Amino acid sequence: MRRRYNPYTLPPWLRKCRAICSQLAVPFCLFQGIRTL
């Protein structure tokens, strides 16, 4: 039985960690892209 992935069923600390990671990933990717040019 495969359940559809639902981010709201995750524990709150994991949701917070994912939110922080997604906020940090964008500037980090931009910085890496600028640095490699």
N, CA, C and O atoms as a GROMACS GRO file, in nm:
protein
  148
    1MET      N    1   0.085  -0.120   0.000
    1MET     CA    2   0.000   0.000   0.000
    1MET      C    3   0.089   0.124   0.000
    1MET      O    4   0.156   0.154   0.099
    2ARG      N    5   0.088   0.195  -0.110
    2ARG     CA    6   0.171   0.316  -0.119
    2ARG      C    7   0.086   0.439  -0.099
    2ARG      O    8  -0.011   0.463  -0.170
    3ARG      N    9   0.126   0.515   0.002
    3ARG     CA   10   0.051   0.637   0.033
    3ARG      C   11   0.112   0.752  -0.045
    3ARG      O   12   0.233   0.758  -0.066
    4ARG      N   13   0.028   0.845  -0.088
    4ARG     CA   14   0.080   0.961  -0.159
    4ARG      C   15   0.160   1.047  -0.063
    4ARG      O   16   0.120   1.066   0.052
    5TYR      N   17   0.272   1.100  -0.110
    5TYR     CA   18   0.360   1.179  -0.023
    5TYR      C   19   0.292   1.310   0.015
    5TYR      O   20   0.250   1.388  -0.070
    6ASN      N   21   0.281   1.331   0.144
    6ASN     CA   22   0.217   1.453   0.195
    6ASN      C   23   0.312   1.521   0.294
    6ASN      O   24   0.337   1.467   0.402
    7PRO      N   25   0.366   1.638   0.259
    7PRO     CA   26   0.462   1.704   0.349
    7PRO      C   27   0.402   1.745   0.482
    7PRO      O   28   0.476   1.767   0.579
    8TYR      N   29   0.269   1.756   0.490
    8TYR     CA   30   0.208   1.800   0.615
    8TYR      C   31   0.198   1.688   0.717
    8TYR      O   32   0.159   1.713   0.832
    9THR      N   33   0.231   1.565   0.677
    9THR     CA   34   0.230   1.456   0.774
    9THR      C   35   0.366   1.440   0.839
    9THR      O   36   0.382   1.358   0.930
   10LEU      N   37   0.465   1.518   0.795
   10LEU     CA   38   0.597   1.511   0.855
   10LEU      C   39   0.595   1.576   0.993
   10LEU      O   40   0.510   1.661   1.020
   11PRO      N   41   0.689   1.536   1.081
   11PRO     CA   42   0.698   1.603   1.212
   11PRO      C   43   0.737   1.749   1.194
   11PRO      O   44   0.802   1.784   1.096
   12PRO      N   45   0.697   1.836   1.289
   12PRO     CA   46   0.720   1.980   1.273
   12PRO      C   47   0.868   2.016   1.260
   12PRO      O   48   0.902   2.106   1.184
   13TRP      N   49   0.956   1.947   1.333
   13TRP     CA   50   1.097   1.984   1.325
   13TRP      C   51   1.154   1.953   1.188
   13TRP      O   52   1.242   2.024   1.139
   14LEU      N   53   1.102   1.847   1.125
   14LEU     CA   54   1.151   1.812   0.992
   14LEU      C   55   1.099   1.912   0.889
   14LEU      O   56   1.170   1.948   0.795
   15ARG      N   57   0.974   1.958   0.908
   15ARG     CA   58   0.920   2.061   0.817
   15ARG      C   59   1.003   2.189   0.830
   15ARG      O   60   1.034   2.253   0.730
   16LYS      N   61   1.038   2.225   0.955
   16LYS     CA   62   1.117   2.346   0.977
   16LYS      C   63   1.255   2.332   0.914
   16LYS      O   64   1.307   2.426   0.854
   17CYS      N   65   1.314   2.213   0.928
   17CYS     CA   66   1.446   2.189   0.871
   17CYS      C   67   1.441   2.200   0.720
   17CYS      O   68   1.530   2.258   0.658
   18ARG      N   69   1.335   2.144   0.659
   18ARG     CA   70   1.322   2.151   0.514
   18ARG      C   71   1.301   2.295   0.468
   18ARG      O   72   1.352   2.335   0.363
   19ALA      N   73   1.227   2.373   0.545
   19ALA     CA   74   1.204   2.513   0.508
   19ALA      C   75   1.334   2.592   0.512
   19ALA      O   76   1.363   2.673   0.424
   20ILE      N   77   1.413   2.567   0.617
   20ILE     CA   78   1.542   2.637   0.628
   20ILE      C   79   1.634   2.596   0.514
   20ILE      O   80   1.701   2.680   0.454
   21CYS      N   81   1.637   2.466   0.484
   21CYS     CA   82   1.724   2.418   0.376
   21CYS      C   83   1.683   2.479   0.243
   21CYS      O   84   1.768   2.517   0.163
   22SER      N   85   1.552   2.489   0.219
   22SER     CA   86   1.508   2.544   0.091
   22SER      C   87   1.540   2.694   0.083
   22SER      O   88   1.568   2.746  -0.025
   23GLN      N   89   1.536   2.763   0.198
   23GLN     CA   90   1.569   2.905   0.198
   23GLN      C   91   1.719   2.926   0.177
   23GLN      O   92   1.760   3.024   0.114
   24LEU      N   93   1.801   2.833   0.228
   24LEU     CA   94   1.947   2.847   0.213
   24LEU      C   95   1.995   2.798   0.078
   24LEU      O   96   2.099   2.842   0.030
   25ALA      N   97   1.920   2.707   0.016
   25ALA     CA   98   1.967   2.645  -0.109
   25ALA      C   99   1.970   2.746  -0.223
   25ALA      O  100   2.060   2.741  -0.307
   26VAL      N  101   1.874   2.838  -0.227
   26VAL     CA  102   1.867   2.932  -0.340
   26VAL      C  103   1.987   3.026  -0.343
   26VAL      O  104   2.053   3.035  -0.446
   27PRO      N  105   2.019   3.098  -0.233
   27PRO     CA  106   2.138   3.184  -0.238
   27PRO      C  107   2.266   3.104  -0.257
   27PRO      O  108   2.360   3.151  -0.321
   28PHE      N  109   2.272   2.983  -0.202
   28PHE     CA  110   2.391   2.900  -0.217
   28PHE      C  111   2.412   2.863  -0.363
   28PHE      O  112   2.524   2.868  -0.414
   29CYS      N  113   2.304   2.824  -0.431
   29CYS     CA  114   2.314   2.788  -0.574
   29CYS      C  115   2.354   2.911  -0.656
   29CYS      O  116   2.435   2.900  -0.748
   30LEU      N  117   2.297   3.026  -0.624
   30LEU     CA  118   2.333   3.148  -0.696
   30LEU      C  119   2.481   3.180  -0.675
   30LEU      O  120   2.550   3.218  -0.770
   31PHE      N  121   2.529   3.166  -0.552
   31PHE     CA  122   2.668   3.195  -0.521
   31PHE      C  123   2.761   3.100  -0.596
   31PHE      O  124   2.862   3.142  -0.651
   32GLN      N  125   2.725   2.971  -0.599
   32GLN     CA  126   2.806   2.873  -0.672
   32GLN      C  127   2.807   2.904  -0.821
   32GLN      O  128   2.911   2.895  -0.887
   33GLY      N  129   2.691   2.941  -0.875
   33GLY     CA  130   2.683   2.971  -1.017
   33GLY      C  131   2.766   3.093  -1.055
   33GLY      O  132   2.833   3.093  -1.158
   34ILE      N  133   2.762   3.196  -0.970
   34ILE     CA  134   2.841   3.317  -0.998
   34ILE      C  135   2.990   3.286  -0.986
   34ILE      O  136   3.071   3.337  -1.063
   35ARG      N  137   3.026   3.202  -0.888
   35ARG     CA  138   3.167   3.173  -0.864
   35ARG      C  139   3.228   3.091  -0.977
   35ARG      O  140   3.346   3.105  -1.008
   36THR      N  141   3.147   3.003  -1.039
   36THR     CA  142   3.202   2.916  -1.143
   36THR      C  143   3.210   2.986  -1.277
   36THR      O  144   3.276   2.936  -1.369
   37LEU      N  145   3.144   3.100  -1.292
   37LEU     CA  146   3.150   3.170  -1.420
   37LEU      C  147   3.287   3.235  -1.443
   37LEU      O  148   3.309   3.298  -1.546
   0.00000   0.00000   0.00000
